[in-house]
Amino acid sequence: MFDPVAKSRHETELEEGVHAYLSFHFCGDIASPFRGQDFTVANTARGGERSGRWSRPDLTLVALQKFSYPRRIAIELFGFEIKRDMQADISSAFEAVAHTRFVHYAYVVWQVLPGSENYKIAKDIETSCQHHGIGLITFSDALSASSYAVRATPVRQHPHPWDVDEYLTKRLARPDQENLMNKIQSLQEQER
């Protein structure tokens, strides 16, 4: 059902709902490329130094994977660019493409409200995301997991490990970095 309150939410208010969706539903979804033993979701919209236009996804999911051969812990980054209903257009896909410099999977997460004018450009955005290997998730109410739908699955990118490390160092807030390091240490201790 259409929630009229959802229409008035700002992008910063949407981040909380999308964060919850990623934490509780995205990682368990069979359609998600997430494969890992643990993860953390961090708000990266406003932290760290700016390194240019389109240089920071709103949310970043850090997936931790433990491998036996060779024995190691690997990291995959998922970047999520959140767009309110009337903010999204074709350039949203290009913004997510810019994130692939340092994330393995990039998504546009777009609030599409029933009756919105943006229903007319939805196919163009979806086609652009598919063409560039970008994921597209739509939702009508950020607080309702049932309103989320995966419209396009991203292609795995191959950012240089140095860029991934630099991104985590510059974009994650100190508490998120500490949380991530604790999770990595916990996985390493499980190996012993």
FIVOPA-990536 format. One record per residue: residue number from 0; residue in one letter; y, x, z of N, C-alpha, C in turn. Coordinates in Angstrom, 2 decimals. Atoms other than C-alpha are relative to their C-alpha. Example, Ala and Ser with C-alpha at 12.3 -4.5 7.8 and 13.67 -1.06 7.14 Angstrom:
SITE    n  res   nnorth    neast      nup  canorth   caeast     caup   cnorth    ceast      cup
SITE    0    A    -1.19     0.89     0.00    -4.50    12.30     7.80     1.20     0.90     0.00
SITE    1    S    -1.19    -0.82    -0.06    -1.06    13.67     7.14     1.09    -0.77     0.73
This chain:
SITE    n  res   nnorth    neast      nup  canorth   caeast     caup   cnorth    ceast      cup
SITE    0    M    -1.19     0.84     0.00     0.00     0.00     0.00     1.24     0.87     0.00
SITE    1    F    -1.24    -0.75     0.10     3.52     1.21    -0.80     0.74     0.00     1.33
SITE    2    D    -0.74    -0.16    -1.24     5.38     2.55     2.22     1.46     0.27    -0.34
SITE    3    P    -1.40    -0.21     0.36     9.15     2.08     1.76     0.63     1.15     0.76
SITE    4    V    -0.54    -1.11    -0.78     9.80     4.68     4.47    -0.29     1.32    -0.71
SITE    5    A     0.38    -1.23     0.69     7.99     7.31     2.37     1.07     0.41    -1.01
SITE    6    K    -1.01    -0.30     1.02    10.72     7.05    -0.26     1.15     0.81     0.56
SITE    7    S    -1.17    -0.64    -0.57    13.40     8.26     2.14    -0.30     1.39     0.59
SITE    8    R     0.35    -1.29    -0.59    11.53    11.36     3.33     0.53     1.15    -0.86
SITE    9    H    -0.47    -1.21     0.68    13.06    14.74     2.48    -1.16     0.97    -0.13
SITE   10    E     1.07    -0.96     0.24    11.00    17.68     1.27    -0.47     0.65     1.31
SITE   11    T     0.40    -0.62    -1.26    11.07    19.29     4.72    -0.85    -0.95     0.85
SITE   12    E     0.81     0.97    -0.72     9.67    16.07     6.21    -1.37    -0.17    -0.65
SITE   13    L     1.28     0.11     0.71     6.95    15.99     3.54    -0.92     1.18     0.33
SITE   14    E     0.79    -1.20    -0.27     5.84    19.53     4.44    -1.02    -0.22     1.12
SITE   15    E     0.90     0.26    -1.12     4.32    18.34     7.71    -1.23    -0.80    -0.43
SITE   16    G     1.12     0.82     0.47     2.19    15.68     6.03    -0.90     0.76    -0.95
SITE   17    V     0.79    -0.79     0.93     1.08    18.01     3.24    -0.78     1.07     0.77
SITE   18    H     0.67    -1.00    -0.85     0.26    20.68     5.86    -1.26    -0.62     0.62
SITE   19    A     1.15     0.68    -0.61    -2.03    18.17     7.62    -1.08    -0.29    -1.04
SITE   20    Y     0.96     0.26     1.07    -3.66    17.16     4.33    -0.78     1.28    -0.36
SITE   21    L     0.65    -1.26     0.35    -4.37    20.80     3.47    -0.97     0.43     1.10
SITE   22    S     0.81    -0.45    -1.13    -5.74    21.55     6.95    -1.25    -0.84     0.22
SITE   23    F     1.10     0.88    -0.36    -8.00    18.54     7.29    -0.79    -0.57    -1.18
SITE   24    H     0.68     0.64     1.12    -8.90    17.30     3.80    -0.23     0.92    -1.19
SITE   25    F     0.08    -0.85     1.19    -8.21    19.85     1.05    -1.16     0.97     0.07
SITE   26    C     1.04    -1.04    -0.11   -10.56    22.55     2.35    -1.40    -0.58    -0.01
SITE   27    G     1.32     0.62     0.01   -13.44    20.10     2.68    -0.31    -0.76    -1.27
SITE   28    D     0.17     0.76     1.24   -12.95    18.49    -0.73    -0.83     0.81    -0.99
SITE   29    I     0.89    -0.68     0.95   -15.70    19.39    -3.19     0.76     0.42    -1.26
SITE   30    A    -0.78    -0.34     1.20   -13.09    19.45    -6.00     0.92     1.19     0.24
SITE   31    S    -0.87    -1.11    -0.32   -11.11    22.14    -4.18    -0.69     1.33    -0.29
SITE   32    P     0.60    -1.32     0.22   -11.66    25.76    -5.22    -0.15     0.81     1.29
SITE   33    F     0.10    -0.71    -1.27   -11.51    26.70    -1.52    -1.46     0.33     0.31
SITE   34    R     1.30    -0.46    -0.48   -14.52    28.74    -0.49     0.31     1.02     1.09
SITE   35    G    -0.29    -0.96    -1.05   -14.32    30.46     2.85    -0.57    -0.43     1.34
SITE   36    Q     0.48     0.26    -1.34   -15.35    30.72     6.44     1.11    -0.44     0.94
SITE   37    D    -1.14     0.37    -0.84   -11.87    30.26     7.90     1.26    -0.01    -0.85
SITE   38    F    -1.26     0.05     0.75    -8.29    29.64     6.83     1.15    -0.23     0.98
SITE   39    T    -1.21     0.36    -0.71    -4.74    29.25     8.01     1.00    -0.53    -1.02
SITE   40    V    -1.04     0.55     0.86    -1.91    27.18     6.53     1.35     0.35     0.63
SITE   41    A    -1.31    -0.43    -0.51     1.63    28.56     6.88     1.11    -0.60    -0.85
SITE   42    N    -1.20     0.45     0.71     5.03    27.17     6.00     0.73     1.25    -0.46
SITE   43    T    -0.63    -1.19     0.57     6.52    29.78     3.67     1.26    -0.37    -0.80
SITE   44    A    -1.14     0.50     0.78     9.41    27.71     2.30     1.30     0.74     0.30
SITE   45    R    -1.29    -0.56    -0.35    12.20    29.39     4.19    -0.08     1.37     0.68
SITE   46    G     0.12    -1.27    -0.71    10.83    32.56     5.79     0.08     1.21    -0.91
SITE   47    G     0.01    -1.27     0.73    11.20    36.16     4.75     1.19     0.19    -0.92
SITE   48    E    -1.10    -0.31     0.91    13.50    37.83     2.32    -0.22    -0.63    -1.36
SITE   49    R     0.08     0.58     1.34    14.29    36.30    -1.03    -0.21     1.12    -1.00
SITE   50    S     0.24    -1.03     1.02    12.91    38.23    -3.97     0.19    -0.59    -1.39
SITE   51    G    -0.29     0.58     1.30    14.22    36.04    -6.75    -0.26    -1.49    -0.02
SITE   52    R     0.19     1.44     0.19    14.14    32.52    -8.07    -1.49    -0.31    -0.05
SITE   53    W     1.39     0.47    -0.01    10.89    30.65    -7.48    -0.93     1.03     0.63
SITE   54    S     0.78    -1.09    -0.60     9.62    33.42    -5.19    -0.80    -0.41     1.23
SITE   55    R     0.74     0.38    -1.19     8.14    31.35    -2.38    -0.48    -1.44    -0.06
SITE   56    P     0.53     1.36    -0.09     5.81    28.37    -2.31     0.41    -0.62     1.33
SITE   57    D    -0.36     0.67    -1.26     6.59    25.77     0.35    -1.06     0.23     1.07
SITE   58    L     1.11    -0.23    -0.92     3.15    26.13     1.95    -0.97     0.99    -0.63
SITE   59    T     1.01    -0.95     0.45     0.57    28.89     1.72    -1.25    -0.17     0.84
SITE   60    L     1.29     0.05    -0.68    -3.10    28.51     2.57    -0.66     1.35    -0.23
SITE   61    V     0.68    -1.28     0.08    -4.81    31.81     3.35    -1.47    -0.24     0.33
SITE   62    A     1.44     0.20    -0.18    -8.58    31.55     2.87    -0.66     1.34     0.29
SITE   63    L     0.74    -1.20    -0.37   -10.82    34.11     4.56    -1.45    -0.18    -0.37
SITE   64    Q     1.39     0.05     0.43   -14.20    34.88     3.06    -0.71     1.26     0.49
SITE   65    K     0.79    -1.12    -0.49   -16.87    37.07     4.61    -1.16     0.23    -0.96
SITE   66    F     1.05    -0.36     0.94   -19.19    38.91     2.22    -0.93     1.03     0.62
SITE   67    S     0.99    -0.96    -0.49   -22.37    40.82     2.96    -0.15     1.20    -0.92
SITE   68    Y     0.23    -1.06     0.98   -22.54    42.89    -0.25     1.21     0.21    -0.89
SITE   69    P    -0.04    -0.87    -1.17   -20.47    44.97     0.19     0.61    -0.75     1.17
SITE   70    R    -0.47     0.65    -1.23   -19.70    44.05     3.77     1.52     0.12     0.08
SITE   71    R    -1.47     0.01    -0.03   -16.06    43.00     3.82     0.51    -1.41     0.24
SITE   72    I    -0.72     1.26    -0.13   -13.55    40.27     4.54     0.99    -0.05    -1.17
SITE   73    A    -0.92     0.14     1.13   -11.67    39.01     1.47     0.97    -1.15     0.28
SITE   74    I    -1.05     1.01    -0.16    -8.50    36.95     1.26     0.32    -0.60    -1.36
SITE   75    E    -0.52     0.70     1.18    -7.52    34.32    -1.31     1.19    -0.83     0.46
SITE   76    L    -1.20     0.77    -0.32    -4.06    32.76    -1.31     0.14    -1.20    -0.92
SITE   77    F    -0.30     1.23     0.72    -3.25    29.20    -2.35     1.47    -0.31     0.27
SITE   78    G    -1.40     0.34    -0.15     0.41    28.39    -2.97     0.24    -1.45    -0.39
SITE   79    F    -0.27     1.42     0.24     1.73    24.81    -2.81     1.50    -0.23    -0.06
SITE   80    E    -1.40     0.34     0.20     5.11    23.83    -4.23     0.14    -1.50     0.11
SITE   81    I    -0.14     1.43    -0.27     6.10    20.43    -2.83     1.25    -0.54    -0.70
SITE   82    K    -1.12     0.64     0.68     8.29    18.13    -4.90     0.07    -1.47     0.40
SITE   83    R    -0.24     1.42    -0.24     9.81    14.82    -3.89    -0.04    -0.74    -1.32
SITE   84    D     0.17     0.86     1.18     9.49    11.92    -6.30     0.93     0.36    -1.15
SITE   85    M    -0.95    -0.18     1.11    12.64    12.45    -8.34     0.35     1.47    -0.23
SITE   86    Q    -0.28    -1.42     0.19    12.69    16.28    -7.99    -0.89     0.65    -1.05
SITE   87    A     0.98    -0.64     0.88     9.69    16.98   -10.20     0.33    -0.22    -1.47
SITE   88    D    -0.08     0.08     1.46     9.85    17.71   -13.90    -0.86     1.15    -0.53
SITE   89    I     0.84    -1.03     0.62     8.23    20.14   -16.31     0.24     1.37     0.65
SITE   90    S    -0.28    -1.31    -0.61     9.98    23.10   -14.62    -0.77     0.21     1.30
SITE   91    S     0.80    -0.13    -1.22     7.93    22.37   -11.48    -1.27     0.81    -0.28
SITE   92    A     1.19    -0.76     0.37     4.87    23.73   -13.28     0.35     1.48    -0.17
SITE   93    F    -0.39    -1.39     0.21     6.78    26.89   -14.24     0.33     0.68     1.32
SITE   94    E    -0.23    -0.56    -1.34     7.86    27.37   -10.63    -1.33     0.43     0.62
SITE   95    A     1.32    -0.34    -0.52     4.18    27.30    -9.63    -0.59     1.19    -0.75
SITE   96    V     0.47    -1.15     0.78     3.35    29.72   -12.47     0.60     1.29     0.57
SITE   97    A    -0.66    -1.19    -0.58     5.88    32.17   -10.95    -0.70     0.45     1.27
SITE   98    H     0.68    -0.35    -1.25     3.90    32.05    -7.69    -1.31     0.76    -0.25
SITE   99    T     1.28    -0.66     0.27     0.76    33.37    -9.42     0.11     1.52     0.00
SITE  100    R    -0.17    -1.45    -0.14     2.22    36.85    -9.14    -0.65     0.48     1.30
SITE  101    F     0.54    -0.41    -1.30     0.99    36.85    -5.53    -0.99    -0.99     0.61
SITE  102    V     1.04     0.91    -0.51    -1.33    33.83    -5.06    -1.11    -0.14    -1.05
SITE  103    H     1.15     0.15     0.89    -4.78    33.25    -6.52    -0.05    -1.39    -0.63
SITE  104    Y     0.00     1.39     0.48    -4.35    29.48    -6.89     1.37    -0.60     0.29
SITE  105    A    -1.33     0.60    -0.17    -0.99    27.76    -7.45    -0.08    -1.50    -0.31
SITE  106    Y    -0.02     1.46     0.14    -0.35    24.02    -7.10     1.43    -0.53     0.03
SITE  107    V    -1.15     0.86    -0.19     2.44    21.53    -7.57    -0.55    -1.19     0.79
SITE  108    V     0.38     1.16    -0.82     2.16    18.86    -4.85     1.16    -0.97    -0.09
SITE  109    W    -1.09     0.87     0.43     4.20    15.91    -6.05    -0.14    -1.39     0.58
SITE  110    Q    -0.08     1.37    -0.51     5.20    12.72    -4.32     0.40    -0.92    -1.15
SITE  111    V    -0.28     0.96     1.07     4.98     9.95    -6.92    -0.05    -1.38     0.63
SITE  112    L    -0.08     1.32    -0.63     6.15     6.62    -5.59    -0.26    -1.11    -1.02
SITE  113    P     0.22     1.13     0.91     4.97     3.33    -7.11     1.33    -0.56    -0.50
SITE  114    G    -1.22     0.53     0.59     7.57     1.95    -9.48     1.02     1.05    -0.34
SITE  115    S    -0.93    -1.09     0.26     9.20     5.35    -9.85     0.17     0.23    -1.50
SITE  116    E    -0.26    -0.39     1.39    10.78     6.43   -13.12    -0.90     1.17    -0.41
SITE  117    N     0.79    -1.19     0.31     8.67     9.58   -12.87    -1.39    -0.30    -0.50
SITE  118    Y     1.29     0.34     0.59     5.54     7.70   -13.85     0.03     0.30    -1.50
SITE  119    K    -0.14    -0.24     1.44     6.89     8.16   -17.39    -0.23     1.46    -0.37
SITE  120    I     0.17    -1.42     0.33     6.84    11.98   -17.20    -1.24     0.60     0.66
SITE  121    A     1.17    -0.51    -0.72     3.68    12.27   -15.08    -0.99     0.69    -0.93
SITE  122    K     0.97    -0.59     0.93     1.46    12.98   -18.09     0.51     1.34    -0.52
SITE  123    D    -0.56    -1.28     0.46     3.83    15.72   -19.32    -0.17     1.08     1.06
SITE  124    I     0.15    -0.98    -1.08     3.76    17.44   -15.93    -1.47     0.38     0.16
SITE  125    E     1.42    -0.27    -0.12    -0.02    17.10   -15.69    -0.49     0.90    -1.15
SITE  126    T     0.39    -0.80     1.16    -0.48    18.51   -19.21     0.52     1.43     0.13
SITE  127    S    -0.58    -1.33    -0.18     1.86    21.42   -18.45    -0.76     0.79     1.07
SITE  128    C     0.78    -0.67    -1.06    -0.02    22.23   -15.23    -1.35     0.46    -0.55
SITE  129    Q     1.30    -0.36     0.56    -3.36    22.16   -17.06     0.12     1.15    -0.99
SITE  130    H    -0.20    -1.04     1.02    -2.03    24.30   -19.91     0.22     1.38     0.63
SITE  131    H    -0.32    -1.27    -0.65    -0.80    26.99   -17.49    -0.96     0.36     1.13
SITE  132    G     0.98    -0.30    -1.04    -3.79    26.86   -15.12     0.50    -0.26     1.40
SITE  133    I    -0.60     0.36    -1.29    -1.80    25.29   -12.29    -0.64    -1.30     0.49
SITE  134    G     0.53     1.22    -0.57    -3.21    22.69    -9.93     1.10    -1.03     0.20
SITE  135    L    -0.94     1.08    -0.24    -1.54    19.31    -9.53    -0.64    -0.99     0.96
SITE  136    I     0.42     1.00    -0.99    -1.91    17.08    -6.48     1.15    -0.98     0.12
SITE  137    T    -1.03     1.03    -0.19    -0.03    13.78    -6.28    -0.32    -0.79     1.26
SITE  138    F     0.15     0.88    -1.16     0.54    11.52    -3.30     1.18    -0.96     0.03
SITE  139    S    -1.12     0.93    -0.16     2.64     8.50    -2.47     0.56     0.08     1.41
SITE  140    D    -0.43    -0.11    -1.40     2.78     8.91     1.33    -0.63     1.25     0.59
SITE  141    A     0.49    -1.28    -0.51     2.50    12.40     2.78    -0.86    -0.14     1.24
SITE  142    L     0.73     0.18    -1.25     1.11    11.01     6.03    -1.32    -0.74    -0.17
SITE  143    S     1.22     0.75     0.27    -1.73     9.09     4.37    -0.92     0.80    -0.93
SITE  144    A     0.92    -0.83     0.79    -4.64    11.27     3.22    -0.59    -0.77    -1.18
SITE  145    S     0.59     0.78     1.09    -5.96     8.42     1.09     0.94    -0.13    -1.21
SITE  146    S    -0.92     0.10     1.13    -2.84     8.54    -1.09     0.03     1.27    -0.85
SITE  147    Y     0.04    -1.26     0.75    -3.58    12.12    -2.28    -1.04    -0.07    -1.11
SITE  148    A     0.94    -0.08     1.12    -5.23    12.71    -5.66     0.19     1.33    -0.71
SITE  149    V    -0.05    -1.25     0.76    -6.09    15.98    -7.39    -0.02    -0.37    -1.48
SITE  150    R    -0.14     0.35     1.42    -4.90    15.59   -11.01    -0.36     1.16    -0.93
SITE  151    A     0.34    -1.19     0.79    -5.45    19.16   -12.22    -0.47     1.09     0.96
SITE  152    T     0.54    -1.10    -0.80    -7.54    22.02   -10.83     0.52     1.31    -0.56
SITE  153    P    -0.56    -1.25     0.51    -6.01    25.48   -11.03    -1.07     0.99    -0.45
SITE  154    V     0.84    -1.12     0.42    -7.49    28.51   -12.74     0.30     1.15     0.97
SITE  155    R    -0.21    -1.12    -0.93    -8.03    31.47   -10.42     0.76     1.12    -0.70
SITE  156    Q    -0.81    -1.11     0.49    -5.41    34.16   -10.96    -0.45     1.28     0.69
SITE  157    H     0.41    -1.29    -0.55    -5.79    37.85   -10.18     1.21     0.85     0.36
SITE  158    P    -1.15    -0.82    -0.41    -2.69    39.10    -8.37    -0.50     1.35     0.54
SITE  159    H     0.36    -1.32    -0.50    -2.75    42.77    -7.47    -0.09    -0.07     1.54
SITE  160    P     0.13     0.04    -1.47    -3.98    43.29    -3.87     1.27     0.46     0.73
SITE  161    W    -1.26    -0.45    -0.60    -0.73    45.13    -3.14     1.00    -1.15     0.09
SITE  162    D    -0.92     1.14     0.00     1.28    42.03    -4.11    -0.41    -1.05     1.03
SITE  163    V     0.51     0.94    -0.99    -0.94    39.82    -1.94     0.38     0.48     1.40
SITE  164    D    -0.31    -0.57    -1.31    -0.50    42.15     1.05     1.50    -0.07     0.30
SITE  165    E    -1.46     0.04    -0.17     3.26    42.39     0.53     0.48    -1.43     0.24
SITE  166    Y    -0.37     1.40    -0.19     3.53    38.61     0.25    -0.30    -0.46     1.43
SITE  167    L     0.36     0.39    -1.37     1.67    38.07     3.54     0.92     0.65     1.02
SITE  168    T    -0.87    -0.72    -0.92     3.82    40.68     5.25     1.42    -0.57     0.00
SITE  169    K    -1.39     0.46     0.11     7.13    39.31     3.97     0.18    -1.49     0.24
SITE  170    R    -0.18     1.46    -0.03     6.50    35.54     3.90    -0.52    -0.69     1.26
SITE  171    L     0.55     0.65    -1.19     4.36    34.73     6.92     0.83     0.35     1.23
SITE  172    A    -0.71    -0.22    -1.26     6.21    34.29    10.19    -0.92     0.77     0.94
SITE  173    R     0.77    -0.84    -0.93     5.10    36.58    13.02    -1.16    -0.77     0.64
SITE  174    P     1.15     0.72    -0.59     2.98    33.85    14.76    -1.12    -0.27    -1.01
SITE  175    D     1.01     0.22     1.04     1.21    33.08    11.45    -0.75     1.30    -0.32
SITE  176    Q     0.64    -1.30     0.23     0.54    36.80    10.89    -0.99     0.32     1.12
SITE  177    E     0.88    -0.27    -1.15    -0.90    37.14    14.40    -1.23    -0.91    -0.03
SITE  178    N     1.11     0.94     0.11    -3.05    34.02    13.91    -0.98     0.47    -1.07
SITE  179    L     0.84    -0.49     1.09    -4.35    35.42    10.62    -0.78     1.24     0.43
SITE  180    M     0.67    -1.22    -0.44    -5.13    38.82    12.14    -1.09    -0.31     1.02
SITE  181    N     1.02     0.41    -0.97    -7.00    37.14    15.02    -1.22    -0.59    -0.69
SITE  182    K     1.11     0.59     0.74    -9.11    35.16    12.55    -0.80     1.07    -0.75
SITE  183    I     0.68    -1.10     0.69    -9.89    38.30    10.54    -0.83     0.81     0.99
SITE  184    Q     0.72    -0.77    -1.02   -10.85    40.16    13.70    -1.24    -0.78     0.48
SITE  185    S     1.13     0.82    -0.43   -13.09    37.26    14.78    -1.14     0.05    -1.03
SITE  186    L     1.02    -0.09     1.04   -14.91    37.31    11.42    -0.65     1.38    -0.03
SITE  187    Q     0.55    -1.36    -0.01   -15.31    41.09    11.63    -0.96     0.18     1.16
SITE  188    E     0.86    -0.13    -1.16   -16.80    40.83    15.10    -1.30    -0.76    -0.17
SITE  189    Q     1.23     0.73     0.29   -19.33    38.29    13.85    -0.99     0.83    -0.79
SITE  190    E     0.86    -0.86     0.80   -20.69    40.99    11.55    -0.84     0.92     0.86
SITE  191    R     0.68    -0.99    -0.85   -21.72    43.23    14.44    -1.22    -0.53     0.65
